Structure formats: structure tokens, C-alpha cells
Amino acid sequence: MSATRREFVKQTLLASAVAGAAFPGRAGPLDPSPVPTLPPPPPDPLVPYASGQPIYLADLDRCEPAGALTATWRRNRWKRYPFETDRAKGVMLAAGQVSGVPDLEYHLEQKGWYAISFGILSKYWESRLQVRFKGENVFSLLTPNNLAKTNMMWDDIQWSKHNYNSPGIEDLFWRHAELGGKNSTTLTLRQLKAHTLPGDPDAPGNIFLPCWLAYIKLVPLSADEVAKLQADRTRRDTRRLFAADDVFTAAAFLRFKTADDVRRQIEPYRHTDFSRMYWEAGAGDMTNFPSKVAKLSAVGPTAEQYRMVDRLAGQVLADFEKEGIDHFQVALDYCHEIGLEFHASYRVAGFKFPPPEDEWNTGGLYERHPEWRSLDRNGRPSPRLSYAFAGVRQFVYALQEEIVRNYPVDGICLLFNRRLPVIGYEPPLVDTFHAKYGLDPRKLAETDPRWLAHSAQVLTGFMAELRQRMQAEAARRNRPIAITAVVMGSQEENYGYGLDLDAWVRQRLVDTLIPYSSARGGDSRAATWTDPKAAAYFVDLTRDTPCKLALNLMPRGISPEDYKQRADALYQVGVENFFFWDCFNRINFDPSWTTLARLGHKEELAEWRARGQPPIERPRSTLKRIGDWDLSYQTPG
């Protein structure tokens, strides 16, 4: 039992004794003396298996090369700052925005198992730190932030766009590791840079993210904790979490240059409760892999674009193609290396995008086949292709077959949560309805049950043929190919768009069902599934069937306590898996990520609930002095 928890128990017993004295158990008036208020419970530890006495390595002026460190701000150099907190005293290092700084190495003298964290200060903007062991190739990117508090997206804090001053020095947990081996004696520290201009990547004009690193925090593990950690890493019953990455946003904002940049997006999932990665393979007739059926993402590096991220995303793909890097294959291989299934996701409605992205698909299927465009009930074309036309369905079948033939993916995933509907009032639907009922569906209510049932046959038929084709491919390669569908958040909403989930599950056309949001319309900033009753339809639908159910927890920024409360409540009503859209928003090694990474441990959530759901620790140090400045008092301005 920790010292803080012992003190809590002591104070609780003392308060109980005083309360008992106030009520002596005899007749007469009660003692009016106030009963002492129970102290609030201490925060739960954020990091598991880390109960030892922390060691703060604050001598970062030992980093090498020594010539990369200076006492004043200089181009391409880290600045040394003497500092003191309530827990550590030493020299921190800072890198600014103006120019790139070289990598540093810090030699660790400790041996044995430790929980490793980094003490990071943020001034004006979020600090960024990349770290790996010298003997490894892939960095981890640590980012302190307040995304959960502000309900912002990861995009909002890129390139120092968001003002953020940290509440002291924040301890970001990186990993548990055994120090002293050949690959774990020296740390490599790197500034995050976005190479946006031709030429020298460290030249002014590129994007350099600030970094203030105060200390390296090591918490030793006991022999019992080491045994439990190692046993925990072998468990499969906790691997209940699924991640999704759109392969666009991080590649653009972080300006991927190498295959290891792709691997950096996947590295955070190692030794976590995640078992699947849903990696976006394409949208409409654009792909994130070399294709003979479709075209590599049309966000060209030379075409004029509205947003810089669009140009950079295109440049990343062009550079990868020039260097012979198939980043889709890189991601697949690395997922399998660290124990994740790899599922290829596809945006079923991605044939046409609204302004200012309206030129992404220039010359694509949407422009070449105007006869396949969807029609509204007034006969007007809408900016989407309709799956009521066989040509559209055949194209999608061919693309999915190309994926599973060229890559050993574990499954495919259809993203129905963006840009619905994919059917309207096209002649194939209208004519067959009229032939059956003698009625024009355009003159009926949109919710007429006959029309809804008739139109739903399109996507049910599409899913049935897709299943047959995937079964044929699975037999050819002697490996199963799972089908996942990300759908809307209620039976009514899905059925209104032609998604007959009851038929899909009953006919075993889908292996995993992922409702995107409990908010109507798929609101991505709404807190999802806060009322467990909203999941009842999906729980009942998939109960005692081979179809897995995974609820998507949104928004992208969620506090540790909120993660635990929602997951625990949903586990209690029968949900077994969770999905995290745009999970690149979440892999920041902040307290939210550290909590999320263990969200598959159902028993830990039940124990936390039984203890009254205490707050989760936010490890940090109070900065008392930096440079010549005494921060124990504040001055105006």
C-alpha cells in the first residue's frame, strides 16, 4: 500500500472514530458537534507496475554531442537551462521554433526493470519529444496536451497553432523496459521537424516544434511487478481494442519521409490492449497503395491545393513512390511484427468530395461515369455515385479483391460513416419498385416501409456478393478474410440509409459491426455512448452470433476518468470491444493514452468502480526556478 493510500485509510478511520464518539448510543439529544468531512481519496496511480521510489535524471547537460548544447539561443543548438522543481534539480534542455537541432544521446547507468517517463515543460505551445533506444530504429512521439479538456482535434495543435502552457512539468509515461541490455543503455532524443521546403531540413522556413525536456524519470519495478508485467503481456483476453488511422493527417502534418516514420505511427500500440489496426486503404477510386484498379491518391504534389496539408500529403506519397516505399506494406508488416491484426479500410462514398477538396478526384470515376450518379427524389443529380448501379458495385468488388490478393491483410473494412447516402432514387431502384407495387416511390414518404425494405436490398445484395468474393479469395490463400462495417448509431438511422443490419448479421455477411456514434448524423465531437442503453439494439443484435460488436468512443480527446467510466458501464451491458476512430489523435503518451492503452482490462475497471471511481493521477512537478527566475511568486505582465 502506498504512503498516500495509508494516510487516506488512517484519516478515514480517525474520522469514523470521531463520528462514533459523537453518537454515544444512549438516549438524549445528539451531540451537535460537526462530524469531520472524510478526505477525498488519493488519485489512482496512472502507471501500472511502478510503485518504487522515482529516480529523476536531471543532468541533461550530460547529453552528447556536447557541442550541440549552448547557454544561449543559437541556431541549430539546444539551450541549457538550470532549473529546480519540488522533486528535481538540474539542467533542462530546450529547442525552439526557428531552426532544427541535432539528435542527442543520453547514457543510462541504471540496470534492471523500470517504468520510464519524461518530464516535459510546454511554453506557449505543446512541446514535442521523439525518443527511442539507440539500438532501435523507431521513435515514439510524446506530446503533452489538453485535448480532452478543450475537445479539440489533434490537427488543431499541429505546427504550434494552439496556445498551451503546461501546469508545471508533466511526466509522460513512455514504457516499461529492462535497462542494461545492448539495446537499452542509451536513449536517442530528437526534435520533431516537418520538412516543408526543398533543401536543408534544418534550415529556417521549415517547421520545427518546440521541446523543453527537464528530466528522465525512472521508477524501479519490484520482482513481483516484473513477473506481473511479463504475465500481463502474454494475455489475450484483454486485447479488446481496435484502432483506426486515416493514413493522411499524420503523414501530412508530420511530413513523413521514411518507412520508420510510418512505423512511428504504430509503435505506441506495442504491449497494449489493442489487437487490431484499421488502416485506410482508399476512398472511392483513390488508394493509399499502388493499384491497377484505381489511382494512387489524387492529391498531387504539384497541383494547386487549398490547404498546405493537402500538398504535403501528396508530396509524401510522391516521395514514397520515388523511393520505392510501399507505406501500406510497411504498416502491414509492422502491425504483424508487434502483434496487431491489419484490416484495410475503405470509404465507400469517397468518389467525390465537397469544396475545397472538390478537385481531389479530378478525372476519376465520378467524372467519367455521370450516368452512375445518384438522384434525389426530384430527379436531380447529387454529388455521389450510387451503389444501385452495377458498375459502381463491380468497381468496389475489384478493388477489394486487389487488396486481398496483393497484401496479406487480416480483413477489409467498409466505412459507411462518411458521406451517406450511397443510394437514392436511381432508375434501377425506382423501376423495380414500380414493377412490384405499381407506385412511384418518389411520391411516397421517404420513410414508407415498402420503399425502405426495397431500397435496403441493394446494400444487402452488395454485402452478400462481397462476402462470396472474399470467401473465394480466402480459400485461394488458405486464410480467412474478415469483413467489418463501420455504420451509423441506431437501427432507424442505418435502415433509413439502406443499411439493413439485421439482415447483415442474420445472413452472416459481416464479422464485426462498429457503430460510429450514438449521436444522430455521426457527430464526431459528441461524447458517444454515455448512456449504455443506447447500445442495447447492437448488443441484442450481435448476442449469440459470430459477429463481434465494437463501439466507437468519441470525441477524439477523452479524459482518463471518462474513458474508464464509459468503458466500464458499457462492459456491464454486454459490450466486449471498443473502436477508436482517428486513433492518431490519441497516441500522445499523455495520461489519456496511458489509460486508454489498458482499457481492455475489464477487472481493473470493476475494481476502480468498487473504490468509488477515484481520479486518475496526473504526474507532474511544480517548477520553482528556471534560469534566473524565481517562480515562487508572480510579477505583473
N, C-alpha and C positions, 0 to 999 in steps of 0.2 A: 504494500500500500504506500502510495507517495506521501510526502510530508504534508502537502496541501490537503489531500483527502483525509489524512489522520486528523489534521486540525479541524476539518469540517465535521467529522464524526465527534470529536471532543466537544466542539461548540454545540452540536445538536444535543448531545447527552446532557450538557450543562443546562441548556435551555429547558430540556424536559424535566430535569430535577427541580429547577426553579419553579416551573409551572406546577409540578406536583406539590411543592410547598405552599403554593398559593391556594390550593384546593385541598385542605387537610382531611376531607372525608367525614366531617361531622356537621350536625345541624347548626344553623345560624347563618348570618349574612356572609356572602362571599367576600374574600379579600379583594378590594378594588384596585390593588396594585397592578400596573400594566404587565402583561406577560411578554418577556423578551421575544423579539422577532427572530425567527430562525435565519441564520446566514444563508445567502444563496449558495447553491452547490458550486464547487470549483469547476472550471471548464474541463471537459473531457480532453485527454491528450489527442492532438491531431495525428501524430505519427505513431503507428503501432510498433511494438518491439523497440522501444527507445526510452527505457526508464533509468538509464545510467546518468552519471554526472557529466554534463556537457563540457567539452573542451573547445575553447574559442581560439582559433588560429588567426590572430590579428596582425601578424608580422608580414603583411603582403609586400613590403619593400624587399623581401627575400626573392620575389619573383624574378625570373630570368627571361630574356636578357636584361641585365641591369641598365643597359643603355636605353631601354625603352621607357624608363621611368624618369620623371623630372620633378623638380619642386615648383615649377611654374607652368602655365599653359603654353604648350608648344605644339606645332603641327606634327602629327603622326607620333605623338607620345602620350603615355598615361601620366596623369598628375598624382603625386603623393600628397595625402592629407593626414596629418596626425589627428587622432580623434579619441574620444572616450565615451562609453555608454555606461549604463548601470551594470553591465555584465562583462564588458571587454574594453581593452585599451590598447591602441597600437597605431598602425598606419593603414588607411584605406586607399584604394586606387580609383581614379575617375577618368572616364573617357568622354569627350564632348561630341558635338554635332558637326564640327567644321571639317575634320579630316579623319581618315581611318587610322587606327592604331594597330601595331603588330600583335600577334598572339603572344601570350605569356605562359610560362610553365612554373608550377609550384610543386616542390617536392614534399611529400608526406613522409614523416618519420614514424608515424604510428603503425602498429601491426594488429591484426585481428579484425573482428566484425564491428562495423559502426553504421549508425544512421547518419547520412551526410546531408547537411543543409548549407545554404549560402545566405549570409546576411547582406541584404541589398537595400540601399537607400535610393529613393527617387526624388529628384529635384526638377520641378516644372513639368516633367513628362515621365512616363514609365521607363524605368531602367530596363535594359535587356542584357542578359549574360548567356553566352554559349559556353558549355563545359563538356569535357569528356576526359577519360583517362588517356594518357599518352599512347598506350598500346592499342587503343581502339580507333575506329575510323569515323564514327558517327557522333555528332554533337547532340546535346539536349539544349533546348532554348527555354530559359527561365524568365518569366515576365510577371512581376508584381503588378496588381491592377485592382480596380474597384468596379469591374464589370457587373457583378451581381448587385451591388448597391445602386448603380445608375441605370441598370437594364440597357446597357449599350452592347453593341456587337464588337467582335474582335477587330473588324475593319475600322471602327471608329477610333482606335488607339494607335493605328499604324502611322509611321513616319512622324512621330511626335506631334500629332494633331490634337491630342487631348491633354488638357492641363491636369497634372497629378503630382501631388506632393505626399510622400508616404508618411504615415503616422509613426515616425521613428524608423529604425532599421528592421525590415521584415525578413524573417527567416523562411526561406523557401526550401522545402524538402526535395532532395534530388533522388536519392536511392539508398538502399542498404547495400553494403559491399564489404568484402573481406580485403583489408589493406595488407600490403606486404608481398603480394604476388607480383609476377613480372609485368602484368598489365594494370596494376593498381597501386603504384608508388608515386606517380607524378600526374598532376592534373594539368590539362591544357585549357586555358581561358581565352575566349575570343569575343571581340566586339561584334555585334550584329550590323551588317552593312548591306545596303541594296545598291547593286551596281547598275545605275540607271543611265549612265553616259558612256560612250565609247572611250577606250583608253584605260589609263591607270585607275583601278578600282578604289584606290585610296586618295584620289585627287579630289579637291573641293568641287562641289556641284553634285556629287553622288549623295546618297542618303546614308547617314551614319547615326545610329541610335545610341543615346547616352547610356552610360553604365557607371554606377557607383557601387563598388564591391568593398564591404567593410571587413568581413571575416568569413572563414570557413568553420562551420560548426560540426563537431564530431561527437556523437553520443554513443558510448560503447554498449554493446549488447552482452547480456549475460549468456552463459552456456545454455540455459533453459530457453532464452529468447532466440538464440541461434537455431536450436532444434525446432522450435515452433515455426520460425520463419521458413526454414527449409521444408518442413512438412506442409506449410501453407502453400508454398509454390508448386507443390505436386497435386493439389486439389483440383478437381474438375467440376465439382458441384457448385462452386462459386462463380464459374465463368459464364455469367448470365447477361453480360453487357455487349451491345453491338454499337460500333462507331460508324459514322459516315463522313466522307471527305469529298468535296466537290472538285478537287484537283485544279482549281482555278485560282481561288482567292489567295491562298498562301503562296502559291508559285509566283504570282504577280507581285504581291506586296513584299515578299522576302527575296524576290528575284533569283529564283533557283538557277544555279549554274552547273551543278554536278549531280551525279547519281546519289551521292551522300546527302545532298540537300533533300532529295525525295525521301531517303531513309530517315532523315531527322524528323519528318512528319509522323513516322510510325514508331520510332524508338520509345516514346513515352508509354506505349501500351505494354511494353515488356513487364512481366511479373505483375500484371494487374488482373482484374476480374473481367476483362474484355476477352471475348472469344472470336469475334468477327469484325472484319473491316469491309464496309460497303464503299468501294472506290469507284468514282464516277467514270464510266467508260465512254459516255457520249450523250448527246441530246439531239433528237431528230435525225438529221443527216450529217451531223458533225461528230467527230470522235476524238478521244484522247489517246488513241493508239493508231499505228499505221494500218490503213484499211483499204481494201479494194472495192468494198460495197459503198462506203460513204467517203467523206473527205476529212482530213485532219482539221481540227478546229479552224474555222474560217476567220478567226480574229487575227488577221495577218499583221506581221511586224512592220510592214511598210505602208499599209493602208492607213488613212487618216482615221483616228478614233476620237471619241468624245472624252473618254477617261484615260488617264495615264495607265491605270492598271490593265486596261484592255490591250494597250500597246505592249506593255511588259509581258502580259500573259502570252501574247502572240510571239514575242521575241524569245521567251523561254522555250516554246515549242520549236521555233525555228532553230535555235541554238542546239537543242537536244537532237533534232533531226540531222543537223550538220555534223554533230559529234558522234552520231550513230548510237545515241542513248534512247532506248525504248523505256520511257519512265513508267509506263504501265507494267511492263515486265519486271522492272526494278522493284516497284511497290509490291507486286505479287510475290516475288521471291523473298523479299524481306519480311513480309507478313508471315509467310510459311516458316521462315527461319526462326521467328520469335514466338511461333505457336498460334498465330491467328488464321482463321479461315479468310479467304479472299473472295468477295462477291462483287461482280461487275454491275454497277447501277446504270440505269438508262432513263432519261427524261422523255417520256412517251409523247409529250406535246411540244418538244423543243425544235419544231421546224420553222418557227417564226417568232421573233422577239419584238417587243414594243420599243419605240424610240426612247433613248437614243441608241439602243442596240439593234436597230432595225436593219443594219447592213451586215450583221454577223453571218447571215445565211445567203448572201448575195450569190445568185446563180444556182441556188440549191433546189431541192425537190419542190418546195413551195412555189418558186417562180416557174419551174419547168412544167409543173402539172397544176395549172389553175383549175382544171376540171375536178381535182380531188379536194378542193377547199370546202370547208364546212359552210352550211347555210343556216341562217336563223329562221324563225317561224314565219317571217315576212319575205323569205326568199333572198335575203341579202347575204352576200359572202361575208364570212368572218375571217380574221387573220389566223387561221389554223387549218391544218389538214385533218380530215375526218377518217376515222377507222371504219366507217361504214363502207368505204371504197376498198376493194380487194387489193388494189395496187399499193396502198399505204400499208396494209397488213403484211403483204408479201415482202415489202422492203424491210420492215421491222423483223420479220422472221429471219430473213437472210443475214441481217446484221448480228442478231443474237447467235445464229449458227456460226458466223465467222469468229465471234469472240470465243466460243467454247471449243472451236476447232483449233484455234491458234494459241490459246492460253489455257493452262490447267486450272481454271477458276473453280471454286467450290460451288458457285451458283451464280445466277443472274437475278437482278432486282429491277422491277418496273416502278418508276416514280410517278404515281398518279397524283401526287400532292402539289404539282405545279401546273398552272395554265389549263386546268379543266374548263370546259368540257372538251372531249375529243370526238364527240358525235353531236349531231344536231338534227336538222330536218332535211337530210340529203335524199335524193331520189330513191336509192336502194331501200331506205327505211320507209319513206312516205308511200312509195308504190306498193310495197309488200303489206304495209298496214292497211292500205285502202283495199287491196285484194282480199284481205282476210275479214275486215269489218265493214267494208263499204263506206268508210268515213275518211275525211281528210283530217289527219292529226293536227294540222296547223290551226284548225278551227276549234279544237278541244282545249280544255285546260291543260297547262303544262304538267300538272300532277295527275292527269287521268290515269288510273291504274292499268288500263289496257295499253296505253301508249308507253308507260314506264316499263311494263313487262316486255313489250315487243322490242323496244329500243335496247334494253339490257341484254338481249340475245346477241347483240354484236360483240360486246366485250367478253361475254361468257364464251362465245364461239372462238374468239381470238385467243383467250386463255387456254381453251381446250386444245386447239391446234398447236399452240406454243408448247404445251405440255407434251404432246405427242412427239414433236420435233426434238425436244430436249431429252426425252426418253430414248429416242433413236440415237442421239449423239452420246448419251451416257452408256448405252450398250456398246457403241463403237469403241469408246475409250475405256470401258470397264470401270467407270467411276460415276457415282450419282451426280446429278446436276440439280441443285435445289432452286426453287423459284420463290422469290419474295415479292410482295407487293406492298408499297407504301401508299396508304389510302387516306381518305378523309375521316372525320372524327365521330360519325354517327351512322346508324343504319339508314336513316332517312336521307342524309346528305349524299352518301355514297350511291344509294339507289337512284336518287334524282339525277346523278351524273351517268347512270348506266352501269354502275359497278354493283352487281348482284353478289354480294359477299357470301350470302347463304348458299347460293349455288356453287360458288367457287370452292368453299370449304367442303360442302356435301359431295361434290364431284372430285375432290382431291386435286384441284387444279393449282393450288398454292401451298407451299410448305411453311412459309412464315408470313404472317399478316402484321403490318405495322401501321396502326392508326397514327397519323401525324400530329393531330392536335384535337383536344376536346373543345376548342373554340371553333365556332362555325366560320367557314371560309379559310381555315388554316392559318389563323393569325399567329405569326411567328414570334411576336413579342408578348403574347399572352402566357400566363402561367397555366400549364396543362395538367389535367387530371388531379387537380387539387381536391375534387370531390370524387372519391373512389367509386361512387355509384354511377358516374359517367362511363366507367369501363365495363359495366355489367353486361351490356349486349355482346361485347367482344369476348369477355370471359366465358359467357354461356355458349357463344357460337363455337369456340375452339375447344371447349372442355371435352375430354374423352375422344379427341380426334388427333390425327398425326400432325395437325397444323399448329405450329408454335405461334404464340402471341407475344409481341414486344411493343410496349407503349413508349412513345417518344416524349422525353421530358424536356420541356421548353419553359422559358426562353433560353437562350444560349448561355447567359450568365445567371447562375443559381448559387445561393449561399450554401455552405456545408450543412447547416441545420435544415434548410429547405429540402436539399437532396435527401437527407435521411428521413425526414418526416413523410415526404411524398412516397418514397420507395417503400418504406415500412408499411404505410397504410395500404398501398396497392398490393404488396405481398399478401397482406391479410385477407384480401378479397379474391385471391387466386391468380394474380399476375405473376409470371415467373421470369420474364425477361424485360430488359429496357433497351431502348434505342436512343442514340444521341445524334441528331441532325447537326451538320456543320461542327463536328467534334473538334476541328482545328481551333475553334473558338475557346475550347476548354482545356487544352493540354498545356497549360501555362506553368505547371508545378506550383501553383498557388494553393491555399487551403481548400478551395473548392475542388480542384483537381485531385488533391491527395485524398479527399473524402470520396469523390466520385469513383476513383480507381478501385475502391474496396466495397462498392455498393452492392456487389453480389453476395456479400457475407450476411445472409438473412439473420443468422443468430445474433450477430453483433448489433443489428438494428433493433431486434426484440429486446436485447439486454439494455440498450440505450433507452428504449421506451419505458422499460420497467424502472429505470432510475430517474424517471421524470424528464427525459429529453434535455439534459443539461447542455449549455452552449458548448461549442467546439473551440478549442484553443486556437488563437492566432499568435504563434510565437513571434516575438519581436523584442528589440532592445530600445530603451529610451536614450536618445542621443543627448549627451550632456555638453560635449565640446567638439568642435571641428575647426581645425586650423587655430586661429587666434580667438575664435568666437566662443564665448561662454553662453550656452543655450539654456542655463538655468533661469534666466529671466529674458523678457522680450522688450524690445525698444520699438517706438512708433516707426511706421513705414516699413 
